[in-house]
Amino acid sequence: MWVVEMGDYPHGPAAGEQPQSRIRILEDRDGDGRYETDTVFADQLLFATGIQPWRNGAFVTLAGSVAYFADRDGDGRADDRETWYTGFTQENSQLRANHPRLGRDGWIYVANGLRGGTIVDPRKPERAAVSISGRDFRFHPHTGDFEAVSGVGQFGLAFDDDGQRFVCSNRNPLQHIVIEDEYLRRNPQVAIPAVVQDVARFGEESALFALTRAWTTSNLHAGQFTAACGVKIFTGDRLPESYRGNGFTCDPTANVVHRECLEPAGGSFRSQSPYERREFLASTDEWFRPVNLEVGPDGALYVVDMHRAVIEHPQFMPVELQSRPDLRLGIECGRIYRVVSKSAKAERFVVVRASADELDADNGWRRDTAFRLLSEQQGKVDLDAVRRLATGGKSPKGRAAAILLLASLGKLDWELVTTKLRDPDASVRRWAVRCGERWIGRDVADRESARGRLRTLAEDPDEIGRAHV
């Protein structure tokens, strides 16, 4: 387990002090289900906010930048650091770029943090700077290409089983990215009122049921989302099947983790809480500060508890409280909870291999990890095995992952795309549309065939699929 510890919150190091954020790797070497060994992968970092493992290291979002930390000798400690992108705004330690996540298209996505920035690649200064004002960010780990994308996540970024992207912000617990910025750039004459859909009730329409006093900075926000963060779409298999595809969002002010059940609605989704005046997880401990959620190798839901006396940033407090002495109380108390169904069978962690078979796994963590490992290898991938999965995989998730891997590796052909445009599962057809776009503008014999076949999908019974077309 990779753990990012933001020890600098809220003010950062005093003059002359070293930064206090760090990344640790926890291990269960004796197989008893508990982590007893930890290694500091990297320390003395400033405002670290997220991590994406990649090859023999990891991409890390930290103060104003995205950097790659490499472990060249395999001892679990980073021995090399390379800054890839800089220019992310650093005004407030709460509002910074975060949550680097590998998408199904082979790009790594980063939540904006709300304050934006103008991004450059210091390794290649000849590349044009990119403004991410009001938009999120993505980069390609192989080519280094980077660009702004739709969405403006505050702290949290997640993908569902179908590869749909979701973000959140303080008052907006669950937002779906419906239209990507690349489509708007193709036709600047089209006026789109919004590219993001609030799936769950937000702002004054939202409701939270805390077991604590849950003080908010405005009494008008009492009982509502005021610090929504760490959004996650559950893709594991250690909770009941009815939980798969549900949205979970933390609110550390209310000391709760909130759950929403999603259902398709036009080209997006709508949702509602399955509970009557209660939450999926709530605590009577006012220091319980859930800030992030993940699905683990065992298919369980993991809850990251920052565990602080004070979670609000001093910038948003009355002046007389901004120097209160308890701002860092709890700095040594962070913890992680593992949530599974009472009826779930015990399961040991297993190693995920860079194998096409793993792309067909029921547990989303295994599937996503296999996708990453295969993406890292590029020229060493067994393409025949991936193509067999794309055509005959037992699950739609596996077939979709296979065609997306082929597309990201540049090994997808039009014949396979046309087959997948007729796949019985709507999610596979959606990604076949996205992958098939590249043939529309090509001066090749397949161009008219591509246009014709893609037009037929405009009448597809799947509304989200029609939105893609």
C-alpha positions as CSV (number, residue, x, y, z in Angstrom):
1,M,0.0,0.0,0.0
2,W,1.3,3.4,-1.1
3,V,0.4,6.1,1.5
4,V,0.7,9.9,0.9
5,E,1.1,11.8,4.2
6,M,0.6,15.6,3.9
7,G,2.5,16.5,7.1
8,D,2.7,20.2,6.0
9,Y,-1.0,21.0,6.4
10,P,-2.1,23.6,6.9
11,H,0.7,26.3,6.9
12,G,3.7,24.4,5.6
13,P,7.2,24.4,7.2
14,A,8.4,27.4,9.1
15,A,11.4,29.4,7.9
16,G,14.5,27.1,7.9
17,E,12.5,23.9,8.4
18,Q,12.3,21.0,5.9
19,P,9.0,20.1,4.2
20,Q,7.2,17.4,6.1
21,S,5.1,15.5,3.5
22,R,6.2,12.0,2.7
23,I,5.3,8.8,0.8
24,R,5.4,5.5,2.6
25,I,5.0,1.9,1.3
26,L,3.3,-0.4,3.7
27,E,3.8,-4.2,3.4
28,D,2.3,-7.3,5.0
29,R,5.2,-9.6,4.7
30,D,4.0,-12.4,6.9
31,G,0.6,-12.7,5.2
32,D,-1.6,-12.2,8.3
33,G,-3.7,-9.4,6.8
34,R,-2.0,-6.6,8.7
35,Y,0.7,-4.2,7.5
36,E,3.7,-4.5,9.8
37,T,6.5,-3.2,7.6
38,D,6.9,0.3,6.2
39,T,9.5,1.9,4.0
40,V,9.8,5.6,3.3
41,F,9.7,5.9,-0.4
42,A,10.3,9.7,-0.5
43,D,10.3,12.3,2.3
44,Q,10.9,16.1,2.8
45,L,8.3,16.8,0.2
46,L,6.2,19.9,0.2
47,F,2.4,19.6,0.1
48,A,2.2,16.1,-1.5
49,T,-1.4,15.5,-2.6
50,G,-1.5,12.3,-4.7
51,I,0.4,9.4,-6.3
52,Q,0.2,7.2,-9.4
53,P,2.5,4.2,-9.5
54,W,4.3,3.8,-12.8
55,R,7.1,1.5,-13.8
56,N,9.8,1.4,-11.1
57,G,8.5,4.4,-9.3
58,A,5.5,6.8,-9.2
59,F,4.2,10.1,-10.4
60,V,3.5,12.5,-7.5
61,T,1.5,15.7,-7.3
62,L,3.1,18.1,-4.9
63,A,3.8,21.8,-4.5
64,G,3.0,23.4,-7.9
65,S,4.2,20.4,-9.9
66,V,4.0,16.8,-11.1
67,A,7.2,14.9,-10.6
68,Y,8.4,11.4,-11.3
69,F,10.2,9.6,-8.5
70,A,12.1,6.5,-9.6
71,D,13.4,3.6,-7.5
72,R,16.3,2.5,-9.7
73,D,17.8,-0.2,-7.4
74,G,14.5,-1.7,-6.2
75,D,15.0,-1.0,-2.5
76,G,11.6,0.7,-2.1
77,R,13.2,4.1,-1.8
78,A,13.2,6.8,-4.5
79,D,16.7,7.6,-5.6
80,D,15.9,9.9,-8.5
81,R,13.4,12.8,-9.0
82,E,12.4,14.4,-12.3
83,T,10.0,17.3,-12.5
84,W,7.7,16.8,-15.5
85,Y,5.3,19.8,-15.2
86,T,5.2,23.0,-13.2
87,G,2.9,26.0,-13.0
88,F,0.0,24.6,-10.8
89,T,-1.2,27.4,-8.5
90,Q,0.0,27.2,-4.9
91,E,-2.1,29.8,-3.1
92,N,-3.7,27.5,-0.6
93,S,-2.6,24.0,0.7
94,Q,-6.2,22.7,0.3
95,L,-6.6,23.9,-3.3
96,R,-3.8,22.2,-5.2
97,A,-3.5,19.8,-8.1
98,N,-4.1,16.2,-6.9
99,H,-5.2,12.6,-7.6
100,P,-3.1,11.6,-10.6
101,R,-5.0,8.7,-12.1
102,L,-4.3,6.5,-15.1
103,G,-7.3,6.5,-17.5
104,R,-8.4,3.8,-19.9
105,D,-7.0,5.9,-22.8
106,G,-3.5,5.6,-21.5
107,W,-3.3,9.2,-20.2
108,I,-2.8,10.2,-16.6
109,Y,-5.5,12.6,-15.3
110,V,-5.0,15.2,-12.6
111,A,-7.7,17.1,-10.6
112,N,-7.3,20.9,-10.9
113,G,-7.6,21.8,-7.2
114,L,-9.8,24.8,-8.2
115,R,-7.1,27.4,-8.5
116,G,-5.8,26.3,-11.9
117,G,-2.5,27.5,-13.3
118,T,-0.5,27.8,-16.5
119,I,1.4,24.5,-17.0
120,V,4.8,24.1,-18.7
121,D,7.2,21.2,-19.2
122,P,10.6,22.3,-17.9
123,R,12.2,19.3,-19.7
124,K,11.0,20.7,-23.1
125,P,10.7,24.5,-22.8
126,E,9.8,24.7,-26.5
127,R,6.4,23.2,-25.8
128,A,3.6,25.7,-25.5
129,A,2.2,26.5,-22.0
130,V,-1.3,25.3,-21.2
131,S,-3.8,27.2,-19.1
132,I,-6.0,24.9,-16.9
133,S,-8.2,27.7,-15.6
134,G,-11.6,26.0,-15.0
135,R,-10.3,22.7,-16.3
136,D,-8.5,19.6,-15.2
137,F,-5.2,18.3,-16.6
138,R,-3.9,15.2,-18.3
139,F,-0.5,14.0,-19.6
140,H,0.8,11.0,-21.5
141,P,3.4,9.0,-19.5
142,H,5.1,7.7,-22.7
143,T,5.1,10.8,-25.0
144,G,5.0,13.6,-22.4
145,D,2.2,15.3,-24.2
146,F,-0.1,17.3,-21.9
147,E,-3.3,19.3,-22.2
148,A,-6.3,20.7,-20.3
149,V,-9.5,18.6,-20.1
150,S,-13.0,19.1,-19.1
151,G,-13.9,19.2,-15.4
152,V,-12.5,21.1,-12.5
153,G,-12.1,18.7,-9.5
154,Q,-11.2,20.1,-6.1
155,F,-9.8,17.1,-4.2
156,G,-10.8,13.8,-5.8
157,L,-10.9,12.1,-9.2
158,A,-12.3,8.7,-10.0
159,F,-13.3,6.4,-12.9
160,D,-16.1,3.9,-12.9
161,D,-16.0,0.4,-14.4
162,D,-16.8,1.8,-17.8
163,G,-14.0,4.4,-17.7
164,Q,-16.4,7.4,-17.1
165,R,-14.7,10.2,-15.1
166,F,-16.0,11.8,-11.9
167,V,-14.8,14.6,-9.7
168,C,-16.1,16.6,-6.7
169,S,-15.8,20.0,-4.9
170,N,-16.8,21.3,-1.5
171,R,-20.5,21.6,-2.2
172,N,-20.7,19.2,-5.2
173,P,-20.2,15.6,-4.0
174,L,-20.5,13.8,-7.3
175,Q,-19.9,15.3,-10.8
176,H,-19.7,13.4,-14.1
177,I,-17.6,14.7,-16.9
178,V,-20.0,14.4,-19.9
179,I,-18.3,16.2,-22.7
180,E,-14.5,16.3,-23.1
181,D,-12.8,19.5,-24.0
182,E,-11.2,18.0,-27.1
183,Y,-14.7,17.9,-28.8
184,L,-15.3,21.5,-27.9
185,R,-12.0,22.5,-29.5
186,R,-12.9,20.8,-32.7
187,N,-16.0,23.1,-33.2
188,P,-15.7,26.4,-31.4
189,Q,-19.0,27.6,-33.0
190,V,-21.0,25.2,-30.8
191,A,-22.2,26.8,-27.5
192,I,-22.3,24.2,-24.8
193,P,-23.9,25.4,-21.5
194,A,-22.1,22.8,-19.4
195,V,-19.8,19.9,-19.8
196,V,-20.2,18.5,-16.3
197,Q,-23.3,17.0,-14.7
198,D,-24.0,17.1,-11.0
199,V,-25.2,13.5,-10.4
200,A,-26.0,13.9,-6.8
201,R,-27.8,16.7,-5.0
202,F,-25.4,19.5,-4.2
203,G,-25.2,22.8,-2.3
204,E,-28.3,23.7,-0.3
205,E,-30.2,20.7,-1.8
206,S,-27.7,18.2,-0.3
207,A,-28.2,16.6,3.1
208,L,-25.8,14.9,5.5
209,F,-26.7,13.2,8.8
210,A,-23.8,13.6,11.2
211,L,-23.4,12.0,14.6
212,T,-21.3,14.9,15.8
213,R,-21.7,18.7,16.2
214,A,-20.2,19.1,12.7
215,W,-19.6,22.8,12.9
216,T,-19.5,24.6,9.6
217,T,-18.0,28.0,8.8
218,S,-21.5,29.2,7.7
219,N,-24.6,28.2,9.7
220,L,-26.5,28.3,6.4
221,H,-24.5,25.2,5.4
222,A,-25.3,23.1,8.5
223,G,-26.4,19.6,7.6
224,Q,-25.1,19.9,4.0
225,F,-22.0,19.1,2.0
226,T,-19.4,21.7,2.8
227,A,-16.1,19.7,2.3
228,A,-16.9,17.0,-0.2
229,C,-13.7,15.2,-1.3
230,G,-12.1,11.9,-2.2
231,V,-14.9,10.8,-4.5
232,K,-14.8,7.1,-5.5
233,I,-16.9,4.9,-7.7
234,F,-16.9,1.4,-6.1
235,T,-15.5,-1.2,-8.5
236,G,-14.5,-3.8,-6.0
237,D,-16.2,-7.1,-5.1
238,R,-16.0,-7.4,-1.3
239,L,-19.2,-5.4,-0.7
240,P,-22.6,-6.7,-1.8
241,E,-23.2,-6.6,-5.5
242,S,-25.7,-3.7,-5.0
243,Y,-22.8,-1.5,-4.0
244,R,-20.9,-1.9,-7.3
245,G,-21.0,1.3,-9.3
246,N,-22.1,3.3,-6.3
247,G,-20.6,6.7,-5.6
248,F,-18.9,7.4,-2.3
249,T,-17.8,10.8,-1.1
250,C,-16.1,11.9,2.1
251,D,-17.1,15.0,4.1
252,P,-14.5,15.5,6.9
253,T,-16.4,18.4,8.4
254,A,-19.4,16.2,9.1
255,N,-17.2,13.2,10.0
256,V,-19.0,11.0,7.4
257,V,-18.6,9.0,4.2
258,H,-21.7,9.4,2.0
259,R,-23.1,6.8,-0.5
260,E,-25.1,7.4,-3.7
261,C,-26.7,4.8,-6.0
262,L,-26.3,5.8,-9.6
263,E,-28.6,5.1,-12.6
264,P,-28.3,6.2,-16.2
265,A,-30.1,9.5,-17.1
266,G,-29.8,10.6,-20.7
267,G,-26.2,11.1,-21.5
268,S,-25.2,11.1,-17.9
269,F,-26.4,9.8,-14.5
270,R,-28.6,10.7,-11.6
271,S,-28.4,9.3,-8.1
272,Q,-29.9,9.1,-4.6
273,S,-28.9,7.9,-1.2
274,P,-30.2,4.5,-0.3
275,Y,-30.6,5.4,3.4
276,E,-33.2,7.3,5.3
277,R,-31.6,10.1,7.4
278,R,-28.3,8.2,7.9
279,E,-25.0,7.7,6.2
280,F,-22.9,4.8,4.9
281,L,-20.3,5.5,7.5
282,A,-20.5,8.1,10.4
283,S,-18.5,8.5,13.6
284,T,-19.2,10.1,17.0
285,D,-15.5,11.1,17.0
286,E,-15.1,14.7,15.9
287,W,-11.5,14.0,14.9
288,F,-12.6,11.4,12.4
289,R,-11.7,13.2,9.1
290,P,-12.3,11.0,6.1
291,V,-10.6,12.6,3.0
292,N,-10.0,9.8,0.5
293,L,-11.3,6.5,-0.7
294,E,-9.8,3.6,-2.7
295,V,-10.5,0.1,-3.8
296,G,-7.8,-2.3,-2.8
297,P,-6.3,-5.5,-4.3
298,D,-8.7,-7.6,-2.2
299,G,-11.7,-5.7,-3.6
300,A,-12.5,-3.9,-0.3
301,L,-13.2,-0.2,0.2
302,Y,-10.5,1.6,2.0
303,V,-11.2,4.9,3.9
304,V,-8.3,7.4,4.6
305,D,-8.8,9.2,7.8
306,M,-6.6,12.3,8.1
307,H,-7.7,12.5,11.8
308,R,-7.2,16.1,12.9
309,A,-8.8,18.3,15.5
310,V,-9.2,21.0,12.9
311,I,-9.7,20.3,9.2
312,E,-10.6,23.8,8.0
313,H,-7.8,25.9,6.5
314,P,-7.0,29.1,8.5
315,Q,-7.6,31.2,5.4
316,F,-11.3,30.5,5.7
317,M,-11.5,31.2,9.5
318,P,-12.3,34.4,11.3
319,V,-9.1,36.4,11.9
320,E,-9.2,35.7,15.7
321,L,-9.0,32.0,15.1
322,Q,-6.3,31.8,12.4
323,S,-3.5,31.4,14.9
324,R,-5.4,28.9,17.2
325,P,-2.9,26.5,18.9
326,D,-4.7,23.3,17.9
327,L,-4.3,23.5,14.1
328,R,-1.9,20.5,14.0
329,L,-3.4,18.4,16.7
330,G,-3.6,14.8,15.5
331,I,-0.7,15.1,13.1
332,E,0.5,11.7,14.3
333,C,-2.9,10.0,14.2
334,G,-3.7,9.4,10.6
335,R,-5.3,6.0,9.9
336,I,-6.8,3.8,7.2
337,Y,-9.9,1.7,7.5
338,R,-10.8,-1.4,5.5
339,V,-14.5,-1.9,4.8
340,V,-15.9,-5.3,3.7
341,S,-19.2,-7.1,3.8
342,K,-19.8,-9.2,6.9
343,S,-20.5,-12.2,4.5
344,A,-17.4,-11.6,2.4
345,K,-15.1,-14.6,2.3
346,A,-11.5,-14.1,3.6
347,E,-9.2,-13.5,0.7
348,R,-5.4,-13.1,0.7
349,F,-3.8,-10.6,-1.5
350,V,-2.4,-12.0,-4.7
351,V,0.1,-10.7,-7.2
352,V,-1.3,-9.2,-10.3
353,R,0.7,-10.0,-13.4
354,A,1.0,-8.1,-16.7
355,S,-1.4,-10.6,-18.4
356,A,-4.4,-10.1,-20.7
357,D,-6.4,-12.5,-18.5
358,E,-6.2,-10.0,-15.6
359,L,-8.1,-7.5,-17.7
360,D,-11.1,-9.7,-17.4
361,A,-11.0,-9.7,-13.5
362,D,-14.2,-8.9,-11.6
363,N,-12.3,-6.7,-9.1
364,G,-11.7,-3.3,-10.6
365,W,-8.3,-2.9,-8.8
366,R,-6.9,-6.0,-10.4
367,R,-8.2,-5.0,-13.8
368,D,-6.8,-1.4,-13.6
369,T,-3.5,-2.6,-12.3
370,A,-3.1,-5.1,-15.1
371,F,-4.0,-2.4,-17.6
372,R,-1.2,-0.2,-16.0
373,L,1.4,-3.0,-16.1
374,L,0.6,-3.8,-19.7
375,S,0.7,-0.1,-20.6
376,E,4.1,0.2,-19.1
377,Q,5.5,-2.6,-21.2
378,Q,4.5,-1.4,-24.6
379,G,6.4,-3.5,-27.0
380,K,6.5,-6.6,-24.8
381,V,2.7,-7.1,-24.7
382,D,1.2,-10.3,-26.0
383,L,-1.1,-8.6,-28.5
384,D,-2.7,-11.8,-29.7
385,A,-3.9,-12.6,-26.2
386,V,-5.3,-9.0,-25.9
387,R,-7.1,-9.4,-29.2
388,R,-8.6,-12.7,-28.1
389,L,-9.9,-11.0,-25.0
390,A,-11.3,-8.1,-27.0
391,T,-13.3,-10.4,-29.2
392,G,-14.3,-13.2,-26.8
393,G,-13.8,-12.0,-23.3
394,K,-16.4,-13.2,-20.8
395,S,-17.1,-9.8,-19.3
396,P,-17.9,-6.5,-21.1
397,K,-15.3,-4.8,-18.8
398,G,-12.6,-7.1,-20.0
399,R,-13.5,-6.6,-23.7
400,A,-13.6,-2.9,-23.2
401,A,-10.2,-2.9,-21.4
402,A,-8.7,-4.9,-24.2
403,I,-9.7,-2.7,-27.0
404,L,-8.6,0.4,-25.0
405,L,-5.3,-1.1,-24.3
406,L,-4.8,-1.9,-28.0
407,A,-5.8,1.7,-28.8
408,S,-3.4,3.2,-26.3
409,L,-0.6,1.0,-27.7
410,G,-1.4,2.1,-31.3
411,K,-2.3,-1.6,-32.2
412,L,-6.0,-1.3,-32.7
413,D,-7.3,-2.0,-36.3
414,W,-10.5,-0.9,-38.0
415,E,-11.7,-4.5,-38.4
416,L,-11.8,-5.0,-34.7
417,V,-13.4,-1.7,-34.1
418,T,-16.3,-2.5,-36.5
419,T,-16.8,-5.8,-34.6
420,K,-17.0,-4.0,-31.3
421,L,-19.4,-1.4,-32.6
422,R,-21.9,-4.3,-32.7
423,D,-20.9,-5.7,-29.3
424,P,-24.0,-6.7,-27.2
425,D,-22.9,-4.5,-24.3
426,A,-23.4,-0.8,-24.5
427,S,-20.2,0.2,-22.6
428,V,-18.1,-1.7,-25.1
429,R,-19.9,0.0,-28.0
430,R,-19.3,3.4,-26.4
431,W,-15.5,2.8,-26.3
432,A,-15.5,1.4,-29.8
433,V,-17.0,4.7,-30.9
434,R,-14.3,6.7,-29.1
435,C,-11.6,4.4,-30.5
436,G,-13.1,4.5,-34.0
437,E,-12.9,8.3,-34.3
438,R,-9.4,8.2,-35.6
439,W,-10.5,6.6,-38.8
440,I,-13.1,9.3,-39.7
441,G,-10.6,11.9,-40.9
442,R,-8.1,9.6,-42.5
443,D,-7.5,9.5,-46.2
444,V,-7.9,5.8,-46.4
445,A,-10.4,3.4,-47.9
446,D,-11.9,2.8,-44.5
447,R,-12.9,6.4,-44.0
448,E,-16.4,6.3,-45.5
449,S,-17.0,3.0,-43.9
450,A,-16.1,4.5,-40.6
451,R,-18.4,7.5,-41.0
452,G,-21.3,5.3,-42.1
453,R,-20.9,2.8,-39.3
454,L,-20.5,5.4,-36.6
455,R,-23.6,7.3,-37.8
456,T,-25.6,4.1,-37.2
457,L,-24.7,4.4,-33.5
458,A,-26.6,7.7,-33.3
459,E,-29.7,5.5,-33.1
460,D,-28.2,3.2,-30.4
461,P,-30.7,2.4,-27.6
462,D,-28.0,3.4,-25.1
463,E,-28.3,7.1,-24.3
464,I,-24.8,7.6,-23.0
465,G,-23.5,5.9,-26.1
466,R,-25.6,8.2,-28.3
467,A,-24.0,11.1,-26.4
468,H,-20.6,9.9,-27.4
469,V,-21.6,9.7,-31.1
